[in-house]
Amino acid sequence: MSAETKIELTTVYQVKGMTCGHCEGAVSSEISAIPGVSSVTAVAKTGEVTVVSATALDREAVAAAVDEAGYELV
């Protein structure tokens, strides 16, 4: 048996307006709904959102998800 190699892409986005854990959760939840996303880590203190996905994500899809959460992709 051979193990299948799984390649993932990590992208860091800057999001404006996050101030607390609730903000982090809202942004993470919306971005997690994008097909192909396997994990999201949002940090309000730095405004950084790290997204791990199977393929490169469409920036407009990420911006729409962040907007839906009530924040702005920088």
N, CA, C and O atoms as a Maestro MAE file, in Angstrom:
{
 s_m_m2io_version
 :::
 2.0.0
}

f_m_ct {
 s_m_title
 :::
 protein
 m_atom[296] {
  # First column is atom index #
  i_m_mmod_type
  r_m_x_coord
  r_m_y_coord
  r_m_z_coord
  i_m_residue_number
  s_m_chain_name
  s_m_pdb_residue_name
  s_m_pdb_atom_name
  i_m_atomic_number
  :::
  1 25 0.843 -1.184 0.000 1 A "MET " " N  " 7
  2 3 0.000 0.000 0.000 1 A "MET " " CA " 6
  3 2 0.880 1.235 0.000 1 A "MET " " C  " 6
  4 15 1.894 1.284 0.696 1 A "MET " " O  " 8
  5 25 0.492 2.229 -0.778 2 A "SER " " N  " 7
  6 3 1.241 3.479 -0.788 2 A "SER " " CA " 6
  7 2 0.393 4.588 -0.181 2 A "SER " " C  " 6
  8 15 -0.818 4.661 -0.390 2 A "SER " " O  " 8
  9 25 1.053 5.430 0.560 3 A "ALA " " N  " 7
  10 3 0.355 6.554 1.178 3 A "ALA " " CA " 6
  11 2 0.219 7.677 0.157 3 A "ALA " " C  " 6
  12 15 1.160 8.001 -0.568 3 A "ALA " " O  " 8
  13 25 -0.966 8.255 0.122 4 A "GLU " " N  " 7
  14 3 -1.209 9.361 -0.804 4 A "GLU " " CA " 6
  15 2 -0.638 10.637 -0.186 4 A "GLU " " C  " 6
  16 15 -0.892 10.936 0.981 4 A "GLU " " O  " 8
  17 25 0.128 11.382 -0.970 5 A "THR " " N  " 7
  18 3 0.709 12.618 -0.480 5 A "THR " " CA " 6
  19 2 -0.324 13.726 -0.594 5 A "THR " " C  " 6
  20 15 -0.895 13.964 -1.658 5 A "THR " " O  " 8
  21 25 -0.547 14.395 0.523 6 A "LYS " " N  " 7
  22 3 -1.523 15.476 0.552 6 A "LYS " " CA " 6
  23 2 -0.760 16.799 0.600 6 A "LYS " " C  " 6
  24 15 -0.015 17.069 1.542 6 A "LYS " " O  " 8
  25 25 -0.958 17.605 -0.419 7 A "ILE " " N  " 7
  26 3 -0.291 18.900 -0.483 7 A "ILE " " CA " 6
  27 2 -1.297 19.970 -0.090 7 A "ILE " " C  " 6
  28 15 -2.411 20.022 -0.612 7 A "ILE " " O  " 8
  29 25 -0.887 20.812 0.831 8 A "GLU " " N  " 7
  30 3 -1.765 21.890 1.258 8 A "GLU " " CA " 6
  31 2 -1.038 23.223 1.110 8 A "GLU " " C  " 6
  32 15 0.190 23.288 1.164 8 A "GLU " " O  " 8
  33 25 -1.807 24.261 0.925 9 A "LEU " " N  " 7
  34 3 -1.286 25.596 0.737 9 A "LEU " " CA " 6
  35 2 -1.663 26.439 1.947 9 A "LEU " " C  " 6
  36 15 -2.821 26.442 2.364 9 A "LEU " " O  " 8
  37 25 -0.695 27.156 2.516 10 A "THR " " N  " 7
  38 3 -0.962 28.040 3.644 10 A "THR " " CA " 6
  39 2 -0.855 29.478 3.165 10 A "THR " " C  " 6
  40 15 0.149 29.872 2.571 10 A "THR " " O  " 8
  41 25 -1.891 30.256 3.426 11 A "THR " " N  " 7
  42 3 -1.936 31.659 3.026 11 A "THR " " CA " 6
  43 2 -2.286 32.504 4.240 11 A "THR " " C  " 6
  44 15 -3.176 32.153 5.015 11 A "THR " " O  " 8
  45 25 -1.581 33.622 4.404 12 A "VAL " " N  " 7
  46 3 -1.870 34.537 5.514 12 A "VAL " " CA " 6
  47 2 -2.514 35.798 4.940 12 A "VAL " " C  " 6
  48 15 -1.974 36.442 4.042 12 A "VAL " " O  " 8
  49 25 -3.677 36.126 5.483 13 A "TYR " " N  " 7
  50 3 -4.414 37.326 5.076 13 A "TYR " " CA " 6
  51 2 -4.400 38.329 6.222 13 A "TYR " " C  " 6
  52 15 -4.250 37.946 7.382 13 A "TYR " " O  " 8
  53 25 -4.554 39.590 5.908 14 A "GLN " " N  " 7
  54 3 -4.658 40.639 6.924 14 A "GLN " " CA " 6
  55 2 -6.116 41.090 6.943 14 A "GLN " " C  " 6
  56 15 -6.682 41.443 5.909 14 A "GLN " " O  " 8
  57 25 -6.716 41.072 8.134 15 A "VAL " " N  " 7
  58 3 -8.118 41.449 8.288 15 A "VAL " " CA " 6
  59 2 -8.217 42.619 9.258 15 A "VAL " " C  " 6
  60 15 -7.633 42.597 10.342 15 A "VAL " " O  " 8
  61 25 -8.964 43.640 8.850 16 A "LYS " " N  " 7
  62 3 -9.126 44.840 9.664 16 A "LYS " " CA " 6
  63 2 -10.418 44.767 10.463 16 A "LYS " " C  " 6
  64 15 -11.466 44.395 9.934 16 A "LYS " " O  " 8
  65 25 -10.338 45.126 11.746 17 A "GLY " " N  " 7
  66 3 -11.532 45.234 12.571 17 A "GLY " " CA " 6
  67 2 -11.707 44.179 13.653 17 A "GLY " " C  " 6
  68 15 -12.588 44.310 14.503 17 A "GLY " " O  " 8
  69 25 -10.880 43.130 13.636 18 A "MET " " N  " 7
  70 3 -11.009 42.097 14.677 18 A "MET " " CA " 6
  71 2 -10.429 42.633 15.985 18 A "MET " " C  " 6
  72 15 -9.328 43.182 16.004 18 A "MET " " O  " 8
  73 25 -11.178 42.469 17.076 19 A "THR " " N  " 7
  74 3 -10.698 42.971 18.370 19 A "THR " " CA " 6
  75 2 -10.741 41.937 19.493 19 A "THR " " C  " 6
  76 15 -10.188 42.175 20.566 19 A "THR " " O  " 8
  77 25 -11.394 40.786 19.262 20 A "CYS " " N  " 7
  78 3 -11.567 39.838 20.362 20 A "CYS " " CA " 6
  79 2 -11.741 38.408 19.846 20 A "CYS " " C  " 6
  80 15 -11.724 38.160 18.641 20 A "CYS " " O  " 8
  81 25 -11.906 37.490 20.770 21 A "GLY " " N  " 7
  82 3 -12.105 36.092 20.421 21 A "GLY " " CA " 6
  83 2 -13.358 35.852 19.600 21 A "GLY " " C  " 6
  84 15 -13.375 34.984 18.728 21 A "GLY " " O  " 8
  85 25 -14.410 36.616 19.874 22 A "HIS " " N  " 7
  86 3 -15.644 36.478 19.089 22 A "HIS " " CA " 6
  87 2 -15.373 36.836 17.635 22 A "HIS " " C  " 6
  88 15 -15.857 36.169 16.721 22 A "HIS " " O  " 8
  89 25 -14.599 37.891 17.429 23 A "CYS " " N  " 7
  90 3 -14.230 38.316 16.067 23 A "CYS " " CA " 6
  91 2 -13.476 37.197 15.354 23 A "CYS " " C  " 6
  92 15 -13.760 36.869 14.202 23 A "CYS " " O  " 8
  93 25 -12.509 36.621 16.064 24 A "GLU " " N  " 7
  94 3 -11.711 35.521 15.501 24 A "GLU " " CA " 6
  95 2 -12.611 34.368 15.083 24 A "GLU " " C  " 6
  96 15 -12.439 33.798 14.005 24 A "GLU " " O  " 8
  97 25 -13.573 34.025 15.936 25 A "GLY " " N  " 7
  98 3 -14.485 32.923 15.652 25 A "GLY " " CA " 6
  99 2 -15.374 33.202 14.454 25 A "GLY " " C  " 6
  100 15 -15.610 32.319 13.629 25 A "GLY " " O  " 8
  101 25 -15.870 34.437 14.359 26 A "ALA " " N  " 7
  102 3 -16.752 34.804 13.253 26 A "ALA " " CA " 6
  103 2 -16.012 34.720 11.923 26 A "ALA " " C  " 6
  104 15 -16.533 34.166 10.955 26 A "ALA " " O  " 8
  105 25 -14.798 35.267 11.874 27 A "VAL " " N  " 7
  106 3 -14.004 35.245 10.645 27 A "VAL " " CA " 6
  107 2 -13.634 33.799 10.291 27 A "VAL " " C  " 6
  108 15 -13.758 33.387 9.138 27 A "VAL " " O  " 8
  109 25 -13.183 33.042 11.281 28 A "SER " " N  " 7
  110 3 -12.793 31.645 11.056 28 A "SER " " CA " 6
  111 2 -13.956 30.824 10.525 28 A "SER " " C  " 6
  112 15 -13.788 30.023 9.605 28 A "SER " " O  " 8
  113 25 -15.126 31.019 11.097 29 A "SER " " N  " 7
  114 3 -16.316 30.267 10.691 29 A "SER " " CA " 6
  115 2 -16.680 30.542 9.240 29 A "SER " " C  " 6
  116 15 -16.956 29.611 8.484 29 A "SER " " O  " 8
  117 25 -16.684 31.802 8.845 30 A "GLU " " N  " 7
  118 3 -17.058 32.157 7.472 30 A "GLU " " CA " 6
  119 2 -16.036 31.642 6.460 30 A "GLU " " C  " 6
  120 15 -16.414 31.106 5.418 30 A "GLU " " O  " 8
  121 25 -14.746 31.801 6.757 31 A "ILE " " N  " 7
  122 3 -13.715 31.333 5.818 31 A "ILE " " CA " 6
  123 2 -13.701 29.813 5.752 31 A "ILE " " C  " 6
  124 15 -13.452 29.244 4.689 31 A "ILE " " O  " 8
  125 25 -13.963 29.150 6.865 32 A "SER " " N  " 7
  126 3 -13.995 27.681 6.896 32 A "SER " " CA " 6
  127 2 -15.055 27.110 5.959 32 A "SER " " C  " 6
  128 15 -14.943 25.964 5.524 32 A "SER " " O  " 8
  129 25 -16.077 27.895 5.648 33 A "ALA " " N  " 7
  130 3 -17.167 27.438 4.783 33 A "ALA " " CA " 6
  131 2 -16.771 27.422 3.304 33 A "ALA " " C  " 6
  132 15 -17.493 26.860 2.480 33 A "ALA " " O  " 8
  133 25 -15.633 28.032 2.960 34 A "ILE " " N  " 7
  134 3 -15.181 28.041 1.569 34 A "ILE " " CA " 6
  135 2 -14.685 26.637 1.213 34 A "ILE " " C  " 6
  136 15 -13.881 26.066 1.949 34 A "ILE " " O  " 8
  137 25 -15.151 26.075 0.101 35 A "PRO " " N  " 7
  138 3 -14.709 24.732 -0.302 35 A "PRO " " CA " 6
  139 2 -13.188 24.643 -0.430 35 A "PRO " " C  " 6
  140 15 -12.546 25.523 -1.003 35 A "PRO " " O  " 8
  141 25 -12.624 23.563 0.116 36 A "GLY " " N  " 7
  142 3 -11.188 23.336 0.030 36 A "GLY " " CA " 6
  143 2 -10.408 23.790 1.254 36 A "GLY " " C  " 6
  144 15 -9.241 23.435 1.413 36 A "GLY " " O  " 8
  145 25 -11.049 24.578 2.127 37 A "VAL " " N  " 7
  146 3 -10.359 25.069 3.328 37 A "VAL " " CA " 6
  147 2 -10.330 23.966 4.374 37 A "VAL " " C  " 6
  148 15 -11.365 23.390 4.710 37 A "VAL " " O  " 8
  149 25 -9.123 23.670 4.895 38 A "SER " " N  " 7
  150 3 -9.025 22.624 5.920 38 A "SER " " CA " 6
  151 2 -8.826 23.190 7.320 38 A "SER " " C  " 6
  152 15 -9.180 22.535 8.300 38 A "SER " " O  " 8
  153 25 -8.264 24.403 7.436 39 A "SER " " N  " 7
  154 3 -8.171 25.029 8.753 39 A "SER " " CA " 6
  155 2 -7.994 26.530 8.626 39 A "SER " " C  " 6
  156 15 -7.470 27.037 7.634 39 A "SER " " O  " 8
  157 25 -8.451 27.233 9.670 40 A "VAL " " N  " 7
  158 3 -8.344 28.693 9.721 40 A "VAL " " CA " 6
  159 2 -7.927 29.076 11.134 40 A "VAL " " C  " 6
  160 15 -8.501 28.592 12.110 40 A "VAL " " O  " 8
  161 25 -6.928 29.946 11.240 41 A "THR " " N  " 7
  162 3 -6.511 30.469 12.532 41 A "THR " " CA " 6
  163 2 -6.506 31.992 12.441 41 A "THR " " C  " 6
  164 15 -5.715 32.570 11.697 41 A "THR " " O  " 8
  165 25 -7.385 32.637 13.196 42 A "ALA " " N  " 7
  166 3 -7.467 34.096 13.204 42 A "ALA " " CA " 6
  167 2 -6.897 34.616 14.519 42 A "ALA " " C  " 6
  168 15 -7.161 34.052 15.580 42 A "ALA " " O  " 8
  169 25 -6.112 35.697 14.448 43 A "VAL " " N  " 7
  170 3 -5.524 36.304 15.635 43 A "VAL " " CA " 6
  171 2 -5.894 37.786 15.643 43 A "VAL " " C  " 6
  172 15 -5.367 38.572 14.855 43 A "VAL " " O  " 8
  173 25 -6.808 38.159 16.543 44 A "ALA " " N  " 7
  174 3 -7.306 39.533 16.590 44 A "ALA " " CA " 6
  175 2 -6.183 40.534 16.873 44 A "ALA " " C  " 6
  176 15 -6.159 41.622 16.297 44 A "ALA " " O  " 8
  177 25 -5.264 40.169 17.750 45 A "LYS " " N  " 7
  178 3 -4.187 41.085 18.157 45 A "LYS " " CA " 6
  179 2 -3.347 41.565 16.972 45 A "LYS " " C  " 6
  180 15 -2.943 42.727 16.927 45 A "LYS " " O  " 8
  181 25 -3.085 40.672 16.015 46 A "THR " " N  " 7
  182 3 -2.259 41.024 14.857 46 A "THR " " CA " 6
  183 2 -3.089 41.279 13.602 46 A "THR " " C  " 6
  184 15 -2.599 41.869 12.639 46 A "THR " " O  " 8
  185 25 -4.342 40.835 13.615 47 A "GLY " " N  " 7
  186 3 -5.191 40.963 12.435 47 A "GLY " " CA " 6
  187 2 -4.888 39.915 11.379 47 A "GLY " " C  " 6
  188 15 -5.424 39.973 10.273 47 A "GLY " " O  " 8
  189 25 -4.032 38.955 11.712 48 A "GLU " " N  " 7
  190 3 -3.650 37.930 10.739 48 A "GLU " " CA " 6
  191 2 -4.596 36.735 10.788 48 A "GLU " " C  " 6
  192 15 -4.995 36.268 11.854 48 A "GLU " " O  " 8
  193 25 -4.936 36.261 9.597 49 A "VAL " " N  " 7
  194 3 -5.768 35.065 9.463 49 A "VAL " " CA " 6
  195 2 -4.996 34.096 8.581 49 A "VAL " " C  " 6
  196 15 -4.747 34.374 7.407 49 A "VAL " " O  " 8
  197 25 -4.616 32.948 9.158 50 A "THR " " N  " 7
  198 3 -3.863 31.937 8.422 50 A "THR " " CA " 6
  199 2 -4.838 30.862 7.959 50 A "THR " " C  " 6
  200 15 -5.560 30.264 8.756 50 A "THR " " O  " 8
  201 25 -4.839 30.635 6.647 51 A "VAL " " N  " 7
  202 3 -5.768 29.686 6.050 51 A "VAL " " CA " 6
  203 2 -4.981 28.563 5.374 51 A "VAL " " C  " 6
  204 15 -4.075 28.820 4.581 51 A "VAL " " O  " 8
  205 25 -5.333 27.323 5.694 52 A "VAL " " N  " 7
  206 3 -4.732 26.157 5.050 52 A "VAL " " CA " 6
  207 2 -5.807 25.566 4.141 52 A "VAL " " C  " 6
  208 15 -6.923 25.281 4.574 52 A "VAL " " O  " 8
  209 25 -5.441 25.389 2.866 53 A "SER " " N  " 7
  210 3 -6.413 24.894 1.890 53 A "SER " " CA " 6
  211 2 -5.765 23.918 0.926 53 A "SER " " C  " 6
  212 15 -4.542 23.863 0.791 53 A "SER " " O  " 8
  213 25 -6.615 23.148 0.259 54 A "ALA " " N  " 7
  214 3 -6.132 22.152 -0.695 54 A "ALA " " CA " 6
  215 2 -5.579 22.815 -1.953 54 A "ALA " " C  " 6
  216 15 -4.651 22.299 -2.576 54 A "ALA " " O  " 8
  217 25 -6.150 23.955 -2.323 55 A "THR " " N  " 7
  218 3 -5.706 24.696 -3.507 55 A "THR " " CA " 6
  219 2 -5.725 26.183 -3.193 55 A "THR " " C  " 6
  220 15 -6.237 26.598 -2.154 55 A "THR " " O  " 8
  221 25 -5.169 26.978 -4.089 56 A "ALA " " N  " 7
  222 3 -5.202 28.428 -3.907 56 A "ALA " " CA " 6
  223 2 -6.652 28.896 -3.908 56 A "ALA " " C  " 6
  224 15 -7.462 28.447 -4.720 56 A "ALA " " O  " 8
  225 25 -6.966 29.799 -2.991 57 A "LEU " " N  " 7
  226 3 -8.332 30.302 -2.888 57 A "LEU " " CA " 6
  227 2 -8.489 31.583 -3.698 57 A "LEU " " C  " 6
  228 15 -7.543 32.353 -3.863 57 A "LEU " " O  " 8
  229 25 -9.688 31.791 -4.192 58 A "ASP " " N  " 7
  230 3 -10.012 33.024 -4.897 58 A "ASP " " CA " 6
  231 2 -10.075 34.148 -3.864 58 A "ASP " " C  " 6
  232 15 -10.834 34.060 -2.898 58 A "ASP " " O  " 8
  233 25 -9.289 35.194 -4.060 59 A "ARG " " N  " 7
  234 3 -9.245 36.295 -3.098 59 A "ARG " " CA " 6
  235 2 -10.628 36.915 -2.897 59 A "ARG " " C  " 6
  236 15 -10.972 37.327 -1.789 59 A "ARG " " O  " 8
  237 25 -11.411 36.980 -3.958 60 A "GLU " " N  " 7
  238 3 -12.765 37.553 -3.847 60 A "GLU " " CA " 6
  239 2 -13.650 36.700 -2.933 60 A "GLU " " C  " 6
  240 15 -14.483 37.235 -2.202 60 A "GLU " " O  " 8
  241 25 -13.474 35.389 -2.971 61 A "ALA " " N  " 7
  242 3 -14.255 34.499 -2.100 61 A "ALA " " CA " 6
  243 2 -13.871 34.721 -0.642 61 A "ALA " " C  " 6
  244 15 -14.730 34.732 0.239 61 A "ALA " " O  " 8
  245 25 -12.578 34.896 -0.394 62 A "VAL " " N  " 7
  246 3 -12.105 35.158 0.970 62 A "VAL " " CA " 6
  247 2 -12.616 36.521 1.434 62 A "VAL " " C  " 6
  248 15 -13.087 36.658 2.563 62 A "VAL " " O  " 8
  249 25 -12.525 37.530 0.564 63 A "ALA " " N  " 7
  250 3 -12.997 38.876 0.907 63 A "ALA " " CA " 6
  251 2 -14.494 38.856 1.221 63 A "ALA " " C  " 6
  252 15 -14.938 39.520 2.157 63 A "ALA " " O  " 8
  253 25 -15.275 38.096 0.442 64 A "ALA " " N  " 7
  254 3 -16.717 37.996 0.670 64 A "ALA " " CA " 6
  255 2 -17.017 37.321 2.010 64 A "ALA " " C  " 6
  256 15 -17.934 37.731 2.722 64 A "ALA " " O  " 8
  257 25 -16.248 36.293 2.350 65 A "ALA " " N  " 7
  258 3 -16.440 35.594 3.626 65 A "ALA " " CA " 6
  259 2 -16.107 36.516 4.801 65 A "ALA " " C  " 6
  260 15 -16.832 36.551 5.794 65 A "ALA " " O  " 8
  261 25 -15.010 37.257 4.679 66 A "VAL " " N  " 7
  262 3 -14.608 38.193 5.739 66 A "VAL " " CA " 6
  263 2 -15.667 39.293 5.881 66 A "VAL " " C  " 6
  264 15 -16.022 39.679 6.995 66 A "VAL " " O  " 8
  265 25 -16.164 39.790 4.752 67 A "ASP " " N  " 7
  266 3 -17.201 40.814 4.745 67 A "ASP " " CA " 6
  267 2 -18.472 40.290 5.407 67 A "ASP " " C  " 6
  268 15 -19.118 41.007 6.170 67 A "ASP " " O  " 8
  269 25 -18.829 39.044 5.117 68 A "GLU " " N  " 7
  270 3 -20.020 38.425 5.707 68 A "GLU " " CA " 6
  271 2 -19.897 38.353 7.228 68 A "GLU " " C  " 6
  272 15 -20.894 38.439 7.945 68 A "GLU " " O  " 8
  273 25 -18.670 38.196 7.710 69 A "ALA " " N  " 7
  274 3 -18.431 38.137 9.153 69 A "ALA " " CA " 6
  275 2 -18.451 39.540 9.786 69 A "ALA " " C  " 6
  276 15 -18.503 39.688 11.007 69 A "ALA " " O  " 8
  277 25 -18.407 40.562 8.919 70 A "GLY " " N  " 7
  278 3 -18.472 41.931 9.433 70 A "GLY " " CA " 6
  279 2 -17.118 42.636 9.506 70 A "GLY " " C  " 6
  280 15 -16.973 43.628 10.220 70 A "GLY " " O  " 8
  281 25 -16.142 42.133 8.781 71 A "TYR " " N  " 7
  282 3 -14.789 42.693 8.831 71 A "TYR " " CA " 6
  283 2 -14.298 42.973 7.427 71 A "TYR " " C  " 6
  284 15 -15.009 42.721 6.454 71 A "TYR " " O  " 8
  285 25 -13.084 43.495 7.316 72 A "GLU " " N  " 7
  286 3 -12.574 43.891 6.008 72 A "GLU " " CA " 6
  287 2 -11.224 43.249 5.721 72 A "GLU " " C  " 6
  288 15 -10.300 43.324 6.530 72 A "GLU " " O  " 8
  289 25 -11.127 42.609 4.540 73 A "LEU " " N  " 7
  290 3 -9.851 42.050 4.082 73 A "LEU " " CA " 6
  291 2 -9.002 43.207 3.595 73 A "LEU " " C  " 6
  292 15 -9.443 44.015 2.779 73 A "LEU " " O  " 8
  293 25 -7.772 43.282 4.104 74 A "VAL " " N  " 7
  294 3 -6.874 44.399 3.739 74 A "VAL " " CA " 6
  295 2 -6.105 44.039 2.484 74 A "VAL " " C  " 6
  296 15 -5.297 44.835 2.006 74 A "VAL " " O  " 8
  :::
 }
 m_bond[295] {
  # First column is bond index #
  i_m_from
  i_m_to
  i_m_order
  :::
  1 1 2 1
  2 2 3 1
  3 3 4 2
  4 3 5 1
  5 5 6 1
  6 6 7 1
  7 7 8 2
  8 7 9 1
  9 9 10 1
  10 10 11 1
  11 11 12 2
  12 11 13 1
  13 13 14 1
  14 14 15 1
  15 15 16 2
  16 15 17 1
  17 17 18 1
  18 18 19 1
  19 19 20 2
  20 19 21 1
  21 21 22 1
  22 22 23 1
  23 23 24 2
  24 23 25 1
  25 25 26 1
  26 26 27 1
  27 27 28 2
  28 27 29 1
  29 29 30 1
  30 30 31 1
  31 31 32 2
  32 31 33 1
  33 33 34 1
  34 34 35 1
  35 35 36 2
  36 35 37 1
  37 37 38 1
  38 38 39 1
  39 39 40 2
  40 39 41 1
  41 41 42 1
  42 42 43 1
  43 43 44 2
  44 43 45 1
  45 45 46 1
  46 46 47 1
  47 47 48 2
  48 47 49 1
  49 49 50 1
  50 50 51 1
  51 51 52 2
  52 51 53 1
  53 53 54 1
  54 54 55 1
  55 55 56 2
  56 55 57 1
  57 57 58 1
  58 58 59 1
  59 59 60 2
  60 59 61 1
  61 61 62 1
  62 62 63 1
  63 63 64 2
  64 63 65 1
  65 65 66 1
  66 66 67 1
  67 67 68 2
  68 67 69 1
  69 69 70 1
  70 70 71 1
  71 71 72 2
  72 71 73 1
  73 73 74 1
  74 74 75 1
  75 75 76 2
  76 75 77 1
  77 77 78 1
  78 78 79 1
  79 79 80 2
  80 79 81 1
  81 81 82 1
  82 82 83 1
  83 83 84 2
  84 83 85 1
  85 85 86 1
  86 86 87 1
  87 87 88 2
  88 87 89 1
  89 89 90 1
  90 90 91 1
  91 91 92 2
  92 91 93 1
  93 93 94 1
  94 94 95 1
  95 95 96 2
  96 95 97 1
  97 97 98 1
  98 98 99 1
  99 99 100 2
  100 99 101 1
  101 101 102 1
  102 102 103 1
  103 103 104 2
  104 103 105 1
  105 105 106 1
  106 106 107 1
  107 107 108 2
  108 107 109 1
  109 109 110 1
  110 110 111 1
  111 111 112 2
  112 111 113 1
  113 113 114 1
  114 114 115 1
  115 115 116 2
  116 115 117 1
  117 117 118 1
  118 118 119 1
  119 119 120 2
  120 119 121 1
  121 121 122 1
  122 122 123 1
  123 123 124 2
  124 123 125 1
  125 125 126 1
  126 126 127 1
  127 127 128 2
  128 127 129 1
  129 129 130 1
  130 130 131 1
  131 131 132 2
  132 131 133 1
  133 133 134 1
  134 134 135 1
  135 135 136 2
  136 135 137 1
  137 137 138 1
  138 138 139 1
  139 139 140 2
  140 139 141 1
  141 141 142 1
  142 142 143 1
  143 143 144 2
  144 143 145 1
  145 145 146 1
  146 146 147 1
  147 147 148 2
  148 147 149 1
  149 149 150 1
  150 150 151 1
  151 151 152 2
  152 151 153 1
  153 153 154 1
  154 154 155 1
  155 155 156 2
  156 155 157 1
  157 157 158 1
  158 158 159 1
  159 159 160 2
  160 159 161 1
  161 161 162 1
  162 162 163 1
  163 163 164 2
  164 163 165 1
  165 165 166 1
  166 166 167 1
  167 167 168 2
  168 167 169 1
  169 169 170 1
  170 170 171 1
  171 171 172 2
  172 171 173 1
  173 173 174 1
  174 174 175 1
  175 175 176 2
  176 175 177 1
  177 177 178 1
  178 178 179 1
  179 179 180 2
  180 179 181 1
  181 181 182 1
  182 182 183 1
  183 183 184 2
  184 183 185 1
  185 185 186 1
  186 186 187 1
  187 187 188 2
  188 187 189 1
  189 189 190 1
  190 190 191 1
  191 191 192 2
  192 191 193 1
  193 193 194 1
  194 194 195 1
  195 195 196 2
  196 195 197 1
  197 197 198 1
  198 198 199 1
  199 199 200 2
  200 199 201 1
  201 201 202 1
  202 202 203 1
  203 203 204 2
  204 203 205 1
  205 205 206 1
  206 206 207 1
  207 207 208 2
  208 207 209 1
  209 209 210 1
  210 210 211 1
  211 211 212 2
  212 211 213 1
  213 213 214 1
  214 214 215 1
  215 215 216 2
  216 215 217 1
  217 217 218 1
  218 218 219 1
  219 219 220 2
  220 219 221 1
  221 221 222 1
  222 222 223 1
  223 223 224 2
  224 223 225 1
  225 225 226 1
  226 226 227 1
  227 227 228 2
  228 227 229 1
  229 229 230 1
  230 230 231 1
  231 231 232 2
  232 231 233 1
  233 233 234 1
  234 234 235 1
  235 235 236 2
  236 235 237 1
  237 237 238 1
  238 238 239 1
  239 239 240 2
  240 239 241 1
  241 241 242 1
  242 242 243 1
  243 243 244 2
  244 243 245 1
  245 245 246 1
  246 246 247 1
  247 247 248 2
  248 247 249 1
  249 249 250 1
  250 250 251 1
  251 251 252 2
  252 251 253 1
  253 253 254 1
  254 254 255 1
  255 255 256 2
  256 255 257 1
  257 257 258 1
  258 258 259 1
  259 259 260 2
  260 259 261 1
  261 261 262 1
  262 262 263 1
  263 263 264 2
  264 263 265 1
  265 265 266 1
  266 266 267 1
  267 267 268 2
  268 267 269 1
  269 269 270 1
  270 270 271 1
  271 271 272 2
  272 271 273 1
  273 273 274 1
  274 274 275 1
  275 275 276 2
  276 275 277 1
  277 277 278 1
  278 278 279 1
  279 279 280 2
  280 279 281 1
  281 281 282 1
  282 282 283 1
  283 283 284 2
  284 283 285 1
  285 285 286 1
  286 286 287 1
  287 287 288 2
  288 287 289 1
  289 289 290 1
  290 290 291 1
  291 291 292 2
  292 291 293 1
  293 293 294 1
  294 294 295 1
  295 295 296 2
  :::
 }
}
